[in-house]
């Protein structure tokens, strides 16, 4: 399902197969809507609402999001230029034909083309929708030869984005002169102008007037984000290594401290999303945290058996993230551009950019210090405490604890900076408070799987007769059959295909079929293999290396995993038996301590003591429970 679900009064939606029209926004979980057929009013759970299906289109007109990594830089600029042209019209819900004609004249295209671009964008909700039928070229397409593209980019960077501060017109003349000298067709003034308009105001000021001036004008002040005036206007993402040692899922041996990637809504201080793993922070952790922040969390909470709501979803306006080079992948940047998220990297040596998120991470670590296996904050606090020996929680158990802490404690407590609880501040920003109007409920992204994939790093693999191999694991499905030993178009090299994989479950990979522009789930070739995480897989492989195993392969790794799982199950049984024995001893001790202190009366002399013991069973023969 493509596009986004707009939750605004007057919007027609589907619920349980019926058409409703939203009349009122009730709370963060429901709306009041009218059955279009009967006029009956009904409270609808937001989780169950779906957008109206668009009228069916011909196969050639169907709007399908292209795979972002396969779009050339030149084509991506085309899409951005088109979006820049229609952006004012998208923001103007009362746009007229005259408004459209003005933008069409600026872009030198027919008004019908503008309407087609608007329809494509609104159907998909993504910039990449504007690449539909892009291969035809032609007037208004903005496609430039590579040589001209290099001249344009170089001139903008060297003349416009410099202390020389060329005007747009002067930049155009410079480009035209260089193209004329190279016997190339120069781009129009309008093309140069649109390309420059794509640049952010902060970037332009930084390059033309200096970073300090840009920071003074656009940068946040310590403890404050002037632009964070409503929920999800700005979210911050940061990472830290948590002060706790966790155990593995196999035999509960200590494996180390986990990393957490956390997203916080600056306006309300609500936690927007998280990602916990044993891997150091990377573009993958940023992408998975961001997708968790954007999507509804009902299914995620249900998986962890948590009933307390976590009503944060929707595309943020701006994301502030760590400046480390490993996070600055082109795919993450392009995905954010596609979903119209402004990705801002925290400047080096300006730590106040992450103030909100760092304080929250510090708060979490304080509460973690009460958990078994904590490492505390320093050696002095940890003195005399065996962190590894006390470690007891697995990654999934800790993630559940963290979710409960966030939803039932942190979100509900008053926050010193905003003088109320995060959940109340979030609701105030959505619905208003009598003094200022609310922003309204954010739209919900409907194609959840595609968003997760778009924010996930990828690798490339060829398809062999046995399928696809990643980390010694074989994957196969019949959809791969036609691509076995496929060659690159116009080349004899084996063709490589885009593959994405979620580290939390490596039982499937996601294979992009370039012919139909669609991802397919490809399972293990051996369907009897259990679903495991990448960390469980690595632990099994590590154990084999410890044992001195040579020529490690898939069978050996999964055999090792099964052996460790069997040991874990046996250990659980032994642990339960030990707990029962301890409980019996404790019960016996309490019973002995609660005996009456008065001297017991002598039994009746006629009572037969010889037969009394035959009716009493020893505790050790009681039925276990």
VEXDREN-2710 file (C-alpha; in Angstrom, 1 decimal):
% VEXDREN-2710
k/r/px/py/pz
1/UNK/0.0/0.0/0.0
2/UNK/1.5/3.3/-1.1
3/UNK/1.1/6.9/0.2
4/UNK/0.4/8.3/3.6
5/UNK/-2.8/8.2/5.7
6/UNK/-4.0/11.8/6.4
7/UNK/-5.9/12.0/9.7
8/UNK/-7.8/15.2/9.3
9/UNK/-11.6/16.1/9.6
10/UNK/-13.3/15.7/6.3
11/UNK/-10.9/12.9/5.1
12/UNK/-12.6/9.8/3.7
13/UNK/-11.0/6.6/5.0
14/UNK/-11.6/2.8/5.1
15/UNK/-12.3/0.9/8.3
16/UNK/-13.3/-2.8/8.4
17/UNK/-14.3/-2.6/4.7
18/UNK/-16.6/0.4/5.1
19/UNK/-16.1/4.0/4.0
20/UNK/-16.1/6.7/6.7
21/UNK/-15.6/10.4/6.8
22/UNK/-13.6/11.7/9.8
23/UNK/-15.5/14.4/11.7
24/UNK/-13.4/14.9/14.9
25/UNK/-10.0/14.0/16.3
26/UNK/-10.7/12.5/19.7
27/UNK/-7.3/11.6/21.1
28/UNK/-3.9/10.0/20.1
29/UNK/-5.6/6.6/19.6
30/UNK/-9.0/7.3/17.9
31/UNK/-11.1/9.6/15.7
32/UNK/-14.9/10.1/15.4
33/UNK/-16.1/9.3/11.9
34/UNK/-19.4/9.1/10.0
35/UNK/-20.4/6.0/8.0
36/UNK/-20.8/7.5/4.5
37/UNK/-23.6/4.9/3.7
38/UNK/-25.7/5.1/6.9
39/UNK/-24.7/8.4/8.5
40/UNK/-23.9/6.5/11.8
41/UNK/-21.2/8.0/14.0
42/UNK/-18.5/5.7/15.3
43/UNK/-15.3/5.9/17.2
44/UNK/-12.5/4.4/15.1
45/UNK/-9.2/3.1/16.3
46/UNK/-6.4/4.8/14.3
47/UNK/-4.5/1.5/14.1
48/UNK/-7.3/0.0/12.0
49/UNK/-7.9/2.9/9.6
50/UNK/-6.7/2.7/6.0
51/UNK/-6.7/5.3/3.2
52/UNK/-9.2/5.2/0.4
53/UNK/-8.0/3.2/-2.6
54/UNK/-7.0/5.3/-5.5
55/UNK/-8.8/4.8/-8.8
56/UNK/-7.2/2.0/-10.8
57/UNK/-4.7/3.1/-13.4
58/UNK/-3.2/1.5/-16.4
59/UNK/-0.1/-0.5/-16.0
60/UNK/2.0/2.2/-17.7
61/UNK/0.7/4.9/-15.4
62/UNK/1.0/3.1/-12.1
63/UNK/3.1/5.1/-9.6
64/UNK/5.7/2.8/-8.1
65/UNK/8.6/4.0/-5.9
66/UNK/11.8/3.2/-7.6
67/UNK/14.7/1.6/-5.8
68/UNK/16.7/4.6/-4.5
69/UNK/20.1/3.1/-4.9
70/UNK/19.6/2.6/-8.6
71/UNK/18.7/6.2/-9.3
72/UNK/21.6/8.1/-10.9
73/UNK/22.7/11.4/-9.4
74/UNK/21.5/13.2/-12.5
75/UNK/18.0/11.7/-12.3
76/UNK/17.8/12.4/-8.6
77/UNK/18.4/16.0/-9.3
78/UNK/15.6/15.9/-11.8
79/UNK/13.2/14.7/-9.1
80/UNK/14.3/17.3/-6.6
81/UNK/13.9/20.1/-9.2
82/UNK/10.4/18.9/-10.0
83/UNK/9.6/18.8/-6.3
84/UNK/11.0/22.3/-5.8
85/UNK/8.6/23.5/-8.6
86/UNK/5.5/22.0/-7.1
87/UNK/6.3/22.5/-3.4
88/UNK/4.5/25.9/-3.1
89/UNK/1.4/24.3/-4.7
90/UNK/1.5/21.3/-2.4
91/UNK/1.6/23.6/0.6
92/UNK/-1.3/25.7/-0.8
93/UNK/-4.4/23.6/-0.4
94/UNK/-6.5/26.4/-2.0
95/UNK/-4.4/26.6/-5.1
96/UNK/-6.0/27.9/-8.3
97/UNK/-5.4/27.3/-12.0
98/UNK/-3.6/30.6/-12.1
99/UNK/-1.2/29.4/-9.4
100/UNK/-0.4/26.3/-11.4
101/UNK/0.1/28.3/-14.6
102/UNK/2.6/30.5/-12.9
103/UNK/4.7/27.6/-11.7
104/UNK/4.3/25.9/-15.2
105/UNK/5.6/29.1/-16.8
106/UNK/8.6/29.1/-14.5
107/UNK/9.4/25.5/-15.3
108/UNK/8.7/25.9/-19.0
109/UNK/6.2/23.0/-19.0
110/UNK/2.5/22.7/-19.7
111/UNK/0.1/23.2/-16.7
112/UNK/-1.1/19.6/-17.3
113/UNK/2.5/18.4/-16.5
114/UNK/2.4/20.3/-13.2
115/UNK/-0.9/18.6/-12.3
116/UNK/0.6/15.2/-13.2
117/UNK/3.6/15.8/-11.0
118/UNK/1.3/16.8/-8.1
119/UNK/-0.8/13.7/-8.6
120/UNK/2.2/11.5/-8.6
121/UNK/3.7/13.0/-5.5
122/UNK/0.4/12.9/-3.5
123/UNK/-0.2/9.3/-4.6
124/UNK/3.1/8.1/-3.2
125/UNK/4.1/10.9/-0.8
126/UNK/7.7/10.7/-1.9
127/UNK/10.0/12.7/-4.1
128/UNK/11.0/9.6/-6.1
129/UNK/7.5/9.5/-7.5
130/UNK/8.5/12.4/-9.7
131/UNK/10.8/10.1/-11.6
132/UNK/7.9/8.3/-13.3
133/UNK/8.6/7.9/-17.0
134/UNK/11.7/9.9/-16.6
135/UNK/13.6/8.0/-19.3
136/UNK/11.7/9.7/-22.1
137/UNK/13.6/13.0/-21.5
138/UNK/12.2/16.0/-23.3
139/UNK/11.2/19.6/-22.5
140/UNK/11.0/20.4/-18.8
141/UNK/12.8/17.2/-17.8
142/UNK/16.0/19.0/-16.7
143/UNK/18.3/16.2/-17.9
144/UNK/21.8/17.4/-18.7
145/UNK/24.7/15.7/-20.3
146/UNK/27.4/14.6/-17.9
147/UNK/29.9/17.2/-19.1
148/UNK/27.4/20.0/-18.7
149/UNK/26.4/18.7/-15.3
150/UNK/30.0/18.8/-14.1
151/UNK/30.4/22.4/-15.3
152/UNK/27.1/23.4/-13.5
153/UNK/28.0/21.7/-10.2
154/UNK/31.6/23.0/-10.3
155/UNK/30.5/26.6/-11.0
156/UNK/27.8/26.6/-8.3
157/UNK/30.3/25.2/-5.8
158/UNK/33.3/27.4/-6.8
159/UNK/31.5/30.7/-7.6
160/UNK/28.0/30.8/-5.9
161/UNK/28.9/28.7/-2.8
162/UNK/32.0/30.7/-2.0
163/UNK/33.1/34.0/-0.5
164/UNK/32.9/35.4/-4.1
165/UNK/29.1/35.3/-3.6
166/UNK/28.1/35.3/-7.3
167/UNK/24.5/36.1/-7.9
168/UNK/22.3/33.5/-9.7
169/UNK/22.5/35.5/-12.9
170/UNK/26.3/35.9/-12.8
171/UNK/26.6/32.1/-12.0
172/UNK/24.5/31.4/-15.1
173/UNK/26.7/33.6/-17.3
174/UNK/29.8/31.8/-16.0
175/UNK/28.2/28.4/-16.8
176/UNK/27.1/29.6/-20.2
177/UNK/30.6/30.8/-21.0
178/UNK/32.3/27.6/-19.9
179/UNK/29.8/25.5/-22.0
180/UNK/30.4/27.7/-25.0
181/UNK/34.1/27.3/-24.8
182/UNK/33.6/23.5/-24.6
183/UNK/31.1/23.5/-27.6
184/UNK/28.3/22.3/-25.3
185/UNK/24.7/23.4/-25.1
186/UNK/24.4/25.6/-21.9
187/UNK/21.5/25.0/-19.5
188/UNK/18.9/27.7/-19.2
189/UNK/18.9/30.4/-16.5
190/UNK/15.8/28.7/-15.1
191/UNK/17.7/25.4/-14.7
192/UNK/20.5/27.1/-12.9
193/UNK/18.1/29.0/-10.6
194/UNK/16.2/25.8/-9.7
195/UNK/19.4/24.0/-8.9
196/UNK/20.5/26.7/-6.5
197/UNK/17.0/26.9/-5.0
198/UNK/17.5/23.2/-4.0
199/UNK/20.3/24.3/-1.6
200/UNK/19.3/24.9/2.0
201/UNK/19.5/28.5/3.3
202/UNK/21.9/27.4/6.0
203/UNK/24.3/25.8/3.5
204/UNK/24.2/28.9/1.3
205/UNK/24.9/31.2/4.2
206/UNK/27.6/29.0/5.6
207/UNK/29.5/28.9/2.3
208/UNK/28.9/32.5/1.4
209/UNK/29.2/34.2/4.8
210/UNK/30.9/31.7/7.0
211/UNK/29.9/28.9/9.4
212/UNK/29.7/31.2/12.4
213/UNK/27.2/33.5/10.7
214/UNK/25.1/30.4/9.6
215/UNK/25.3/29.1/13.1
216/UNK/24.2/32.4/14.6
217/UNK/21.2/32.6/12.2
218/UNK/20.1/29.0/12.0
219/UNK/21.7/27.2/14.9
220/UNK/20.0/26.2/18.1
221/UNK/20.9/27.7/21.4
222/UNK/22.0/25.5/24.4
223/UNK/18.9/23.7/25.7
224/UNK/16.6/25.2/23.1
225/UNK/15.5/24.5/19.6
226/UNK/13.6/27.6/18.2
227/UNK/12.3/25.6/15.2
228/UNK/10.9/22.8/17.4
229/UNK/7.5/24.4/17.8
230/UNK/5.4/21.3/17.4
231/UNK/5.6/17.6/17.8
232/UNK/8.0/15.9/15.4
233/UNK/9.3/19.2/14.0
234/UNK/12.7/18.2/15.2
235/UNK/14.0/14.9/16.5
236/UNK/17.5/14.2/17.8
237/UNK/19.2/10.9/17.3
238/UNK/22.2/9.8/19.3
239/UNK/24.0/6.7/20.6
240/UNK/25.6/5.5/23.8
241/UNK/26.9/2.3/25.3
242/UNK/24.7/1.3/28.1
243/UNK/25.9/0.6/31.7
244/UNK/24.8/-3.0/31.7
245/UNK/26.2/-6.4/30.7
246/UNK/23.7/-8.6/28.9
247/UNK/23.7/-12.4/28.4
248/UNK/23.2/-14.3/25.2
249/UNK/20.0/-16.2/24.3
250/UNK/21.7/-19.5/24.0
251/UNK/23.2/-20.4/27.3
252/UNK/22.9/-17.0/29.1
253/UNK/26.7/-16.4/29.1
254/UNK/27.8/-12.7/29.4
255/UNK/28.3/-11.2/26.0
256/UNK/29.0/-7.5/26.8
257/UNK/27.4/-4.1/27.0
258/UNK/24.8/-3.2/24.3
259/UNK/24.6/0.0/22.3
260/UNK/21.4/2.0/22.1
261/UNK/20.4/4.4/19.3
262/UNK/17.6/6.7/20.6
263/UNK/15.4/9.3/18.9
264/UNK/13.8/12.0/21.0
265/UNK/11.1/14.5/20.0
266/UNK/12.6/17.9/21.0
267/UNK/9.2/19.6/21.4
268/UNK/7.7/17.2/23.9
269/UNK/10.8/15.1/25.0
270/UNK/8.8/12.0/24.0
271/UNK/11.0/9.1/22.9
272/UNK/10.2/8.7/19.3
273/UNK/12.1/5.5/18.5
274/UNK/15.0/3.3/19.5
275/UNK/17.3/0.5/18.4
276/UNK/19.3/-1.7/20.7
277/UNK/22.1/-4.0/19.5
278/UNK/25.6/-5.3/20.3
279/UNK/27.0/-3.6/17.1
280/UNK/28.7/-0.2/17.3
281/UNK/26.6/2.7/15.9
282/UNK/26.3/2.8/12.1
283/UNK/24.1/4.0/9.3
284/UNK/22.1/0.7/9.9
285/UNK/21.4/1.7/13.5
286/UNK/20.4/5.2/12.5
287/UNK/18.1/3.8/9.8
288/UNK/16.4/1.2/12.0
289/UNK/16.0/3.8/14.8
290/UNK/14.5/6.3/12.4
291/UNK/12.0/3.7/10.9
292/UNK/11.0/2.7/14.5
293/UNK/10.4/6.4/15.2
294/UNK/8.3/7.0/12.0
295/UNK/6.1/3.9/12.1
296/UNK/3.2/3.1/14.4
297/UNK/4.4/0.9/17.3
298/UNK/1.3/-1.2/18.0
299/UNK/2.7/-4.4/16.5
300/UNK/6.1/-3.8/18.2
301/UNK/4.4/-3.3/21.6
302/UNK/2.2/-6.4/21.1
303/UNK/5.4/-8.5/20.3
304/UNK/6.8/-7.5/23.7
305/UNK/3.4/-8.0/25.4
306/UNK/3.1/-4.4/26.5
307/UNK/-0.4/-2.8/26.6
308/UNK/0.6/0.8/27.5
309/UNK/0.4/2.9/24.3
310/UNK/3.3/4.6/22.6
311/UNK/1.5/7.0/20.3
312/UNK/4.4/8.5/18.4
313/UNK/4.4/8.1/14.6
314/UNK/4.9/10.2/11.5
315/UNK/7.6/11.8/9.4
316/UNK/9.7/14.3/11.3
317/UNK/10.6/17.7/9.7
318/UNK/14.2/17.7/10.7
319/UNK/16.5/15.0/12.1
320/UNK/19.6/16.0/14.1
321/UNK/22.1/13.1/14.0
322/UNK/25.7/12.4/15.0
323/UNK/28.4/13.9/12.7
324/UNK/30.5/10.7/12.6
325/UNK/31.5/9.7/9.1
326/UNK/30.1/6.2/9.4
327/UNK/26.6/7.7/9.7
328/UNK/26.8/9.9/6.7
329/UNK/26.0/7.3/4.1
330/UNK/24.6/8.5/0.8
331/UNK/21.7/6.1/1.0
332/UNK/20.5/7.4/4.3
333/UNK/20.8/11.0/3.0
334/UNK/18.8/10.1/-0.2
335/UNK/16.1/8.2/1.7
336/UNK/15.6/11.2/4.0
337/UNK/15.4/13.5/0.9
338/UNK/12.8/11.1/-0.6
339/UNK/10.6/11.3/2.4
340/UNK/11.2/15.0/2.8
341/UNK/13.1/14.8/6.0
342/UNK/15.8/17.4/6.5
343/UNK/18.8/15.5/7.8
344/UNK/21.2/17.8/9.8
345/UNK/24.5/16.5/11.1
346/UNK/25.7/17.7/14.5
347/UNK/28.6/20.1/13.9
348/UNK/32.0/19.0/15.2
349/UNK/33.0/20.7/18.5
350/UNK/29.5/21.9/19.1
351/UNK/28.2/19.4/21.6
352/UNK/25.1/21.4/22.6
353/UNK/23.4/20.2/19.5
354/UNK/22.8/16.9/21.2
355/UNK/22.0/18.3/24.6
356/UNK/18.4/16.9/24.9
357/UNK/19.2/13.4/23.8
358/UNK/22.4/13.2/25.9
359/UNK/20.6/14.2/29.0
360/UNK/17.9/11.6/28.3
361/UNK/20.5/8.9/27.7
362/UNK/22.1/9.8/31.1
363/UNK/18.7/9.5/32.7
364/UNK/18.2/6.0/31.3
365/UNK/21.6/4.9/32.5
366/UNK/20.8/6.0/36.1
367/UNK/17.8/3.7/36.2
368/UNK/19.8/0.9/34.5
369/UNK/22.2/1.0/37.5
370/UNK/19.5/-0.9/39.5
371/UNK/19.4/-3.8/37.1
372/UNK/21.4/-7.1/37.5
373/UNK/24.6/-6.9/35.5
374/UNK/25.0/-3.1/35.7
375/UNK/28.5/-1.7/35.3
376/UNK/27.6/1.6/37.0
377/UNK/29.2/4.8/35.8
378/UNK/32.7/4.3/37.2
379/UNK/35.1/2.0/39.0
380/UNK/34.3/3.5/42.4
381/UNK/30.6/2.8/42.1
382/UNK/31.3/-0.7/40.8
383/UNK/33.8/-1.6/43.6
384/UNK/32.9/-5.0/45.0
385/UNK/30.2/-5.8/42.5
386/UNK/30.6/-8.6/39.9
387/UNK/28.9/-7.2/36.8
388/UNK/29.5/-10.2/34.6
389/UNK/28.6/-12.7/37.4
390/UNK/25.4/-10.8/38.1
391/UNK/24.4/-10.4/34.4
392/UNK/21.0/-12.0/33.8
393/UNK/19.0/-10.2/31.1
394/UNK/19.1/-11.1/27.3
395/UNK/18.9/-8.4/24.7
396/UNK/15.2/-9.0/24.1
397/UNK/14.4/-9.0/27.8
398/UNK/16.3/-5.8/28.3
399/UNK/14.5/-4.2/25.3
400/UNK/11.2/-5.1/26.9
401/UNK/12.3/-3.6/30.2
402/UNK/13.4/-0.4/28.4
403/UNK/10.0/-0.2/26.5
404/UNK/8.1/-0.5/29.8
405/UNK/10.3/2.1/31.4
406/UNK/9.8/4.5/28.5
407/UNK/6.0/4.1/28.2
408/UNK/5.0/3.7/31.8
409/UNK/7.6/5.8/33.7
410/UNK/9.5/8.3/31.6
411/UNK/6.6/9.4/29.4
412/UNK/4.3/9.8/32.4
413/UNK/6.6/11.8/34.8
414/UNK/6.9/15.6/34.8
415/UNK/9.9/16.8/32.9
416/UNK/11.8/19.7/34.6
417/UNK/12.5/21.5/31.3
418/UNK/8.9/21.5/30.1
419/UNK/7.1/21.6/33.5
420/UNK/4.8/18.7/32.5
421/UNK/5.0/15.1/31.4
422/UNK/6.2/14.3/27.8
423/UNK/2.9/12.6/26.9
424/UNK/0.9/15.7/28.1
425/UNK/3.2/18.0/26.2
426/UNK/2.9/15.9/23.1
427/UNK/-0.9/15.9/23.3
428/UNK/-0.9/19.7/23.8
429/UNK/1.1/20.1/20.6
430/UNK/-1.2/17.9/18.7
431/UNK/-4.6/19.1/19.9
432/UNK/-3.9/22.6/21.3
433/UNK/-4.5/23.9/24.8
434/UNK/-6.9/26.9/24.5
435/UNK/-4.0/29.3/24.1
436/UNK/-2.5/28.0/20.9
437/UNK/-4.0/25.7/18.2
438/UNK/-2.7/22.1/17.9
439/UNK/-0.7/20.9/14.9
440/UNK/-3.1/17.9/14.3
441/UNK/-2.4/14.2/14.1
442/UNK/0.6/13.4/11.8
443/UNK/0.1/11.3/8.7
444/UNK/0.8/7.6/9.0
445/UNK/3.1/6.0/6.5
446/UNK/1.2/3.0/5.0
447/UNK/4.0/1.1/3.1
448/UNK/5.9/0.2/6.3
449/UNK/8.0/-2.5/4.7
450/UNK/9.3/-0.3/2.0
451/UNK/10.2/2.5/4.5
452/UNK/12.2/0.0/6.6
453/UNK/14.0/-1.2/3.5
454/UNK/14.7/2.3/2.2
455/UNK/16.4/3.1/5.5
456/UNK/18.4/-0.1/5.6
457/UNK/21.9/-0.5/4.1
458/UNK/22.3/-2.9/1.3
459/UNK/24.8/-5.3/-0.2
460/UNK/25.0/-6.8/-3.7
461/UNK/25.2/-10.5/-4.6
462/UNK/25.0/-12.6/-7.8
463/UNK/22.4/-15.5/-8.0
464/UNK/24.0/-18.9/-8.3
465/UNK/22.4/-22.3/-9.0
466/UNK/22.1/-22.8/-5.2
467/UNK/20.7/-19.3/-4.7
468/UNK/22.3/-16.5/-2.8
469/UNK/24.9/-16.8/-0.1
470/UNK/25.6/-14.3/2.7
471/UNK/27.8/-15.1/5.7
472/UNK/27.9/-18.8/4.7
473/UNK/24.1/-19.0/4.8
474/UNK/22.2/-20.1/1.7
475/UNK/18.9/-18.5/0.6
476/UNK/16.6/-19.6/-2.2
477/UNK/13.2/-19.1/-3.7
478/UNK/11.7/-19.7/-7.1
479/UNK/11.7/-16.0/-7.9
480/UNK/15.5/-16.3/-8.2
481/UNK/15.3/-19.0/-10.9
482/UNK/15.3/-16.6/-13.9
483/UNK/18.3/-14.7/-12.5
484/UNK/20.6/-17.6/-12.0
485/UNK/24.0/-16.8/-13.6
486/UNK/22.5/-13.7/-15.1
487/UNK/25.0/-11.3/-16.9
488/UNK/25.2/-7.6/-16.6
489/UNK/23.4/-5.9/-19.5
490/UNK/25.9/-5.4/-22.3
491/UNK/28.6/-7.2/-20.3
492/UNK/29.8/-10.7/-19.6
493/UNK/30.3/-10.1/-15.8
494/UNK/27.8/-11.8/-13.5
495/UNK/25.0/-9.5/-12.6
496/UNK/24.8/-8.5/-9.0
497/UNK/21.5/-7.7/-7.3
498/UNK/20.5/-5.5/-4.3
499/UNK/20.0/-7.4/-1.1
500/UNK/18.9/-6.0/2.3
501/UNK/18.8/-7.9/5.6
502/UNK/17.5/-7.1/9.0
503/UNK/20.2/-8.2/11.6
504/UNK/17.4/-9.1/14.1
505/UNK/16.2/-11.9/11.9
506/UNK/18.5/-13.4/9.3
507/UNK/16.1/-16.2/8.3
508/UNK/15.1/-14.1/5.3
509/UNK/16.8/-11.6/3.0
510/UNK/15.1/-9.0/0.7
511/UNK/15.9/-9.4/-2.9
512/UNK/15.2/-6.5/-5.3
513/UNK/13.9/-7.7/-8.7
514/UNK/15.0/-5.0/-11.1
515/UNK/12.5/-6.0/-13.8
516/UNK/9.4/-5.5/-11.7
517/UNK/11.0/-3.0/-9.2
518/UNK/9.9/-5.0/-6.3
519/UNK/11.4/-6.6/-3.2
520/UNK/10.8/-10.3/-2.5
521/UNK/11.5/-12.2/0.8
522/UNK/13.9/-15.0/0.2
523/UNK/14.0/-17.6/3.0
524/UNK/16.7/-20.0/4.0
525/UNK/17.4/-22.6/1.3
526/UNK/17.0/-25.2/4.2
527/UNK/13.6/-24.3/5.6
528/UNK/14.2/-26.4/8.7
529/UNK/16.7/-23.8/10.0
530/UNK/15.5/-21.8/13.0
531/UNK/15.1/-18.0/12.7
532/UNK/18.0/-16.4/14.5
533/UNK/19.6/-12.9/14.9
534/UNK/23.0/-12.0/13.5
535/UNK/24.4/-11.9/17.0
536/UNK/23.2/-15.5/17.8
537/UNK/24.7/-16.6/14.5
538/UNK/28.1/-14.9/15.3
539/UNK/28.1/-16.4/18.8
540/UNK/27.6/-19.9/17.3
541/UNK/30.4/-19.3/14.8
542/UNK/32.7/-17.9/17.6
543/UNK/32.1/-21.0/19.7
544/UNK/33.2/-23.2/16.8
545/UNK/36.4/-21.2/16.4
546/UNK/37.0/-21.6/20.2
547/UNK/36.7/-25.3/19.8
548/UNK/39.3/-25.3/17.0
549/UNK/36.9/-26.2/14.3
550/UNK/38.3/-25.8/10.8
551/UNK/36.4/-25.1/7.5
552/UNK/33.4/-23.7/9.3
553/UNK/30.3/-23.8/7.1
554/UNK/26.5/-23.3/7.4
555/UNK/25.7/-26.8/8.7
556/UNK/28.3/-26.6/11.4
557/UNK/27.2/-23.2/12.5
558/UNK/23.5/-24.2/12.9
559/UNK/24.5/-27.5/14.5
560/UNK/26.4/-25.5/17.1
561/UNK/23.4/-23.2/17.6
562/UNK/21.1/-26.2/18.2
563/UNK/23.6/-27.7/20.7
564/UNK/23.7/-24.4/22.6
565/UNK/20.0/-24.1/22.5
566/UNK/19.6/-27.6/23.9
567/UNK/22.1/-26.7/26.7
568/UNK/20.0/-23.5/27.4
569/UNK/16.8/-25.5/27.7
570/UNK/18.5/-28.0/30.0
571/UNK/19.9/-25.1/32.1
572/UNK/16.4/-23.5/32.3
573/UNK/15.0/-26.8/33.6
574/UNK/17.8/-27.2/36.1
575/UNK/17.3/-23.6/37.2
576/UNK/13.5/-24.1/37.7
577/UNK/14.2/-27.2/39.8
578/UNK/16.8/-25.3/41.8
579/UNK/14.3/-22.5/42.4
580/UNK/11.7/-24.9/43.5
581/UNK/14.1/-26.5/46.0
582/UNK/15.1/-23.1/47.3
583/UNK/11.4/-22.1/47.7
584/UNK/10.6/-25.4/49.6
585/UNK/13.5/-24.8/52.0
586/UNK/12.4/-21.2/52.5
587/UNK/8.9/-22.3/53.2
588/UNK/10.1/-24.9/55.7
589/UNK/12.3/-22.4/57.4
590/UNK/9.4/-19.9/57.7
591/UNK/7.1/-22.6/59.0
592/UNK/9.6/-23.6/61.7
593/UNK/10.1/-20.0/62.7
594/UNK/6.3/-19.5/63.0
595/UNK/5.7/-22.4/65.5
596/UNK/3.9/-21.5/68.7
597/UNK/6.3/-20.5/71.5
598/UNK/4.1/-22.0/74.2
599/UNK/4.9/-25.4/75.6
600/UNK/2.9/-28.0/73.6
601/UNK/0.5/-30.2/75.5
602/UNK/1.3/-33.9/75.9
603/UNK/-0.7/-36.1/73.5
604/UNK/-3.6/-38.1/74.8
605/UNK/-2.2/-41.3/76.3
606/UNK/-4.6/-43.3/74.2
607/UNK/-3.3/-41.9/70.9
608/UNK/-1.4/-44.6/68.9
609/UNK/1.9/-42.9/67.9
610/UNK/3.1/-45.9/66.1
611/UNK/0.6/-45.5/63.3
612/UNK/0.8/-41.7/63.1
613/UNK/3.9/-41.5/60.9
614/UNK/2.3/-43.7/58.2
615/UNK/-0.1/-40.9/57.3
616/UNK/2.6/-38.2/56.9
617/UNK/4.5/-37.9/53.6
618/UNK/7.9/-36.3/53.6
619/UNK/8.3/-32.9/51.8
620/UNK/10.7/-34.3/49.3
621/UNK/8.0/-36.6/47.9
622/UNK/5.5/-33.8/47.4
623/UNK/4.4/-33.2/43.8
624/UNK/6.6/-30.5/42.1
625/UNK/4.9/-27.3/41.0
END
